């Protein structure tokens, strides 16, 4: 298997086909010189927790897009995100940002999500139909992150469009047209948040941007461009990943009507349902790592400098880890989903994402109990990573 095969459109509608192929080809699949793909749960989990499998983001960009393309502003900006860094820089920036993501912050955000979610439903409930992606799943988390950043909600739509264009660069490969659009979109986000950060200097408010500007650790502060890049990261993560997870969960439950009926009978199962939906059809399908040293792992040798494409979606469907992995079972009590990653790069915002998904399902089950998707109108976003939909029409 080669990298471009991960982009096959057939997997947009049925990623299970890809997972089966990866499983059949073995735990480590050679995909080019110093390029390995793995969808084996044991290998993926071990590498996510192994400091020798670290980040070399610009090397992965050069591999996927070419040396000249790697110099574009979008990739230089992403290279300043703590998501793609190794310790000690990763630890320094994540540590500063984590101060704004304490467990104590989640409850008020959950309550905010309840208010926002119900307001969104109020706007379309009398119509008997809506595009759940565009009118609920995308606006809900983006309004939450806008409030956290103290960004006007009137700007949310345009910023969200820019974020959707930028995230395509997290796919293994993309077209030149998509690459150009991603570059323009990153400039839009950079300019917007640059102006915002300048206006917030000296601000004593408790929004995330102001907190980032004030936060320090033993005199260490985030630099201006570091704040811009990591605010963009939080905006993208707080918008794209959660929105797509919501849509995937709705579709997964309706594809498994017995499980949906069970959930309707007992909404106390919502947290378990969210956990299982994340395993069943994760929005984040893959992560990249580089072997920073020679690695011997579970009887396999990975030479230093190898580019590793770890397929989280396939790992979550590894039959050696999960019984009947292609079956969604909200009472499943085995294994641990890798949808939020693992190790030092485990998703920092996972508590917020879980809270938003639980709130979303609760609101939809209570207020739209007869809701069902119009499958013929569902439009997949055709991404190898950040899998989701661009349109999800529903009726009730």
QUILIN-V940121 format. One record per residue. N is the residue number from 1. RES is the residue in one small letter. D_CENTER is the distance of its C-alpha to the mean C-alpha in whole Angstrom. Layout:
# QUILIN-V940121
N;RES;D_CENTER, N;RES;D_CENTER
This chain:
# QUILIN-V940121
1;x;24, 2;x;23, 3;x;20, 4;x;21, 5;x;21, 6;x;17, 7;x;17, 8;x;20, 9;x;20, 10;x;21, 11;x;18, 12;x;16, 13;x;18, 14;x;19, 15;x;16, 16;x;19, 17;x;21, 18;x;19, 19;x;19, 20;x;23, 21;x;23, 22;x;22, 23;x;23, 24;x;27, 25;x;26, 26;x;26, 27;x;24, 28;x;24, 29;x;24, 30;x;26, 31;x;24, 32;x;26, 33;x;28, 34;x;26, 35;x;23, 36;x;22, 37;x;19, 38;x;19, 39;x;18, 40;x;20, 41;x;19, 42;x;21, 43;x;21, 44;x;17, 45;x;17, 46;x;20, 47;x;19, 48;x;16, 49;x;19, 50;x;21, 51;x;22, 52;x;23, 53;x;20, 54;x;19, 55;x;17, 56;x;19, 57;x;17, 58;x;20, 59;x;22, 60;x;19, 61;x;19, 62;x;23, 63;x;22, 64;x;20, 65;x;21, 66;x;25, 67;x;26, 68;x;27, 69;x;24, 70;x;22, 71;x;25, 72;x;23, 73;x;22, 74;x;18, 75;x;18, 76;x;20, 77;x;18, 78;x;15, 79;x;17, 80;x;18, 81;x;15, 82;x;15, 83;x;12, 84;x;14, 85;x;17, 86;x;19, 87;x;22, 88;x;24, 89;x;22, 90;x;18, 91;x;20, 92;x;22, 93;x;19, 94;x;17, 95;x;20, 96;x;21, 97;x;18, 98;x;18, 99;x;21, 100;x;19, 101;x;17, 102;x;20, 103;x;20, 104;x;23, 105;x;20, 106;x;18, 107;x;21, 108;x;22, 109;x;19, 110;x;19, 111;x;22, 112;x;21, 113;x;18, 114;x;21, 115;x;23, 116;x;21, 117;x;20, 118;x;24, 119;x;25, 120;x;22, 121;x;24, 122;x;27, 123;x;27, 124;x;27, 125;x;28, 126;x;32, 127;x;31, 128;x;30, 129;x;27, 130;x;24, 131;x;21, 132;x;19, 133;x;16, 134;x;17, 135;x;20, 136;x;17, 137;x;14, 138;x;13, 139;x;16, 140;x;15, 141;x;12, 142;x;13, 143;x;17, 144;x;16, 145;x;14, 146;x;17, 147;x;20, 148;x;18, 149;x;19, 150;x;22, 151;x;21, 152;x;23, 153;x;22, 154;x;24, 155;x;22, 156;x;18, 157;x;19, 158;x;20, 159;x;17, 160;x;14, 161;x;16, 162;x;16, 163;x;12, 164;x;12, 165;x;14, 166;x;13, 167;x;9, 168;x;12, 169;x;13, 170;x;10, 171;x;12, 172;x;15, 173;x;17, 174;x;18, 175;x;21, 176;x;23, 177;x;23, 178;x;19, 179;x;19, 180;x;22, 181;x;20, 182;x;17, 183;x;20, 184;x;21, 185;x;18, 186;x;17, 187;x;21, 188;x;21, 189;x;18, 190;x;20, 191;x;23, 192;x;22, 193;x;21, 194;x;24, 195;x;26, 196;x;24, 197;x;25, 198;x;28, 199;x;29, 200;x;28, 201;x;30, 202;x;32, 203;x;30, 204;x;31, 205;x;28, 206;x;25, 207;x;22, 208;x;20, 209;x;21, 210;x;25, 211;x;24, 212;x;22, 213;x;25, 214;x;27, 215;x;26, 216;x;27, 217;x;28, 218;x;32, 219;x;32, 220;x;29, 221;x;27, 222;x;24, 223;x;25, 224;x;25, 225;x;23, 226;x;20, 227;x;20, 228;x;19, 229;x;16, 230;x;15, 231;x;15, 232;x;14, 233;x;11, 234;x;11, 235;x;11, 236;x;8, 237;x;6, 238;x;8, 239;x;9, 240;x;6, 241;x;3, 242;x;7, 243;x;9, 244;x;8, 245;x;8, 246;x;11, 247;x;13, 248;x;12, 249;x;14, 250;x;17, 251;x;17, 252;x;17, 253;x;20, 254;x;22, 255;x;22, 256;x;23, 257;x;26, 258;x;28, 259;x;25, 260;x;24, 261;x;28, 262;x;27, 263;x;25, 264;x;27, 265;x;30, 266;x;28, 267;x;25, 268;x;25, 269;x;23, 270;x;20, 271;x;18, 272;x;19, 273;x;18, 274;x;15, 275;x;15, 276;x;16, 277;x;14, 278;x;11, 279;x;13, 280;x;15, 281;x;12, 282;x;8, 283;x;6, 284;x;5, 285;x;8, 286;x;10, 287;x;10, 288;x;13, 289;x;16, 290;x;20, 291;x;23, 292;x;25, 293;x;28, 294;x;29, 295;x;27, 296;x;29, 297;x;27, 298;x;28, 299;x;31, 300;x;29, 301;x;30, 302;x;27, 303;x;29, 304;x;28, 305;x;26, 306;x;24, 307;x;21, 308;x;18, 309;x;16, 310;x;14, 311;x;13, 312;x;11, 313;x;12, 314;x;16, 315;x;16, 316;x;15, 317;x;18, 318;x;20, 319;x;24, 320;x;25, 321;x;23, 322;x;22, 323;x;25, 324;x;25, 325;x;21, 326;x;21, 327;x;22, 328;x;20, 329;x;22, 330;x;21, 331;x;24, 332;x;23, 333;x;24, 334;x;23, 335;x;20, 336;x;17, 337;x;14, 338;x;12, 339;x;8, 340;x;8, 341;x;10, 342;x;13, 343;x;16, 344;x;16, 345;x;13, 346;x;11, 347;x;9, 348;x;11, 349;x;10, 350;x;10, 351;x;13, 352;x;12, 353;x;9, 354;x;12, 355;x;15, 356;x;13, 357;x;13, 358;x;16, 359;x;18, 360;x;17, 361;x;18, 362;x;21, 363;x;22, 364;x;22, 365;x;24, 366;x;27, 367;x;27, 368;x;26, 369;x;27, 370;x;29, 371;x;26, 372;x;25, 373;x;23, 374;x;25, 375;x;24, 376;x;26, 377;x;24, 378;x;20, 379;x;19, 380;x;16, 381;x;14, 382;x;15, 383;x;12, 384;x;12, 385;x;8, 386;x;6, 387;x;9, 388;x;10, 389;x;13, 390;x;15, 391;x;18, 392;x;19, 393;x;22, 394;x;24, 395;x;27, 396;x;29
